[in-house]
Amino acid sequence: MPPIETSTAFLIFWALIGYGLGSVPFGLILARVMGLGNLRDIGSGNIGATNVLRTGNKSAAFGTLVLDGGKGAVAVLLARCLAGEDAAQLAGLMAFVGHCFPVWVGFKGGKGVATFLGLMLALAWPAGLVCCAMWALTAAITRISSLSAIVAACSSTIWLLLLGYGQAVVLGAVLTALILWRHSENITRLRAGTEPKIGQK
């Protein structure tokens, strides 16, 4: 067993890798490359796929969704392949943090939903698939992105337990708490009945 200092340094390395991957602001990049304007001046000002959709460009929104999810998945899979499960979970958590607080844009990022779903798929794909299905079902019924994210996140620890991924439950709970925190304003609007639906500007 390596000395604790070496192990700690190794985990810190993978935390930084995860943060670096997560902090790439794909929504801003795609919006700029595709001539859609500055996302900070559109809708909620968020850099995620839901706000990209408010530009009216579905391709850009889909690209943002895939890339934001992909960076979470890559962080987990890369760390798992080269460093093991502990590093994979830490890299996934930090990819989420990186998306929410990216150093490149003043630590003002997205709400982490696509990144959460991507890392869940990589971390425990059966639970990840169910979380994606929960998001999609809620979105189809309510047309409210924030509510869909909250439902998917809050159910994640249940699915991790039921599907045999108990080692990831703590991470799932932490990510759920972070998503609820990031959606605090949305929760207020949901209670007031003023939360906009998907595609609304």
N, C-alpha and C positions, 0 to 999 in steps of 0.2 A: 504493500500500500504506500503510495507516494506521500511525502511530508505534507502536512496541512497547508503550508505556505504555497507549495507548488500547486496543489489542488485548487486553492482559492484563486491563485493567479490565473489558472486555466479557465475557471468559471468566469472570472472577470473578463477574460479575453472573449469568451463566447457571448457574454452579455453585451460587450461592445460591438461585436459582429451583428448580433440581433438588432441592437439599437440602430446601427448604421443602415442595415437593410430596411428597417421599418421607417426610418426618417426620410426616405426618398419620397418627395411629394408628387406622386404620379398625376394626381388630378390637376395640379397647377401646371405641370409640364405638358400634359396633353392639351389642356385648354389653350396654352400659349402656342404650341406647335400647330394646332388646328385652327388658330385664329378666332378663338371664342371669347377672348377678352380675359380680364383679370378676375378669377373666381372670388377674390376678396370683395369685389364690387357687385357680386351677383347673389341674389337670394340671401341665404344665411351667412355667406362669406366663408363657409366651410370648404375644405379641400377634398371632400369625399365624393363618392359616386352620385349620391342623392342630389347634391348641389350642382354637380356637373350636368345632371339631367335637366336642371332648370335653364340651361343654355339652349335647350331644345335639340341638342345633338345626342341621340341615343347611342351612336357608335362610341363617342367619347366617354359617355357614362359607363357603357359596358366595358370598355378598355380600362377605365379607372377601377371598376369593380374587380376585374380579373387581376390586374397588376397589384392592387392593394391587398387582395387575398393571397396572391402569389408570393409576395414578399414575406408574409407571415409563414406560409408553408415552407418556403425555401430556408428560412432561418431555422425552423424546427428540423427539417430533414437533413440539412447540412451538418448541424450540430450533432444530431443523433448518429449520423454515419461516421463522423470523425471523432466524436468525444463522448457519446453515450447519452442516456436518458436524462440525467440531471442537467447536463448542458443544453439538451434539446428543450426542456421545459423553461429554463432560464432564458435561452435565446428567443423562444416564442413570446414570453412575457415582455422582454425588452423590445422586440419588434413592435408589439402593441404600443408600448410606451413611446417608442420612436415615432410611430405614426401620429400619436396624439400630441407629442411635444417635439417636433422635428427641429433640430438645431439650425437647419438651413433657412427656415422662415420664422425666426424669432420665437421658436417653441410654441407656435400657434398652429396646431394641426387639426386633424379630423377627429371623429368620435370613435374610430377604431373598429367599426362593425365588420367591414369586409376583411380586415386583417385578422380579427378574432375568428371569423368563420374559416379563413384559410389556414390558420395555425391549428384550429380544432380538427380540420380534415387531415392534416399531417400528423397531429399528435395522436388521435384516436379516430380513424376515419369513419367507423360506424356511428359513433356519437356525433361526429362532425356532419355526417349526412343527415342525421335526424334534426340537428340544429338548423341546417340549411332548409330542410323541409318545413320546420316550424316557422322560420322566417318567411318562406315563400307562401305558406298557407295563410299566415296572419296578414301578409301584405295583400294577398288576393282578396281576402274578406274585408279588410278595413281600409286598404289603400293608404296606410300610414306607416312610413318607414321606421320612425322612432319606436312605435309600439311593437313592430315586428322584431326589431333588434332587442328590445327589452324582453319579449317573450322567449326568443331564441337563447339569449344569455341566461335568463333565470332558470330555464329548463336544462341547461348544459350539465350542471353537476348531477342532476337526477339521471340523465342519460349515461354519463360517465360511470356512475355507480351500477346502474342496471345492466350495462353492456360489458362490465368487467374491467374497467379502467380506473380502479380506485386510486392508483398511484398518481393520477392526474386531477383528482377532485379538489385538492387545495388550490392548484393553479386555476382550475375552472371557477372556484369561488372567488378568488382574487380578481380574475378578469370580469366576472359578473359584477362585482362591487365597483370596479373601475368604469364599466359601461353605464351602470346606473348613475354614477357620479357625473360622467360626461354628458348624460342625458337629463340632468336635473332640470334645466330650463324646459326641455321637451315634456317632462313629466308634469310640470306646472301647467303648460299649455294643454296637455291631454286632460287634466282635471277640469280645466276651464272650457274645454270643447273648442279650442282655437288652434289646435295643431294642424298645420297644412297637410294635405294629402300628396302622395307621390306625383311629381310632375307639376304641381302648383308653384307659381312664382311668388 
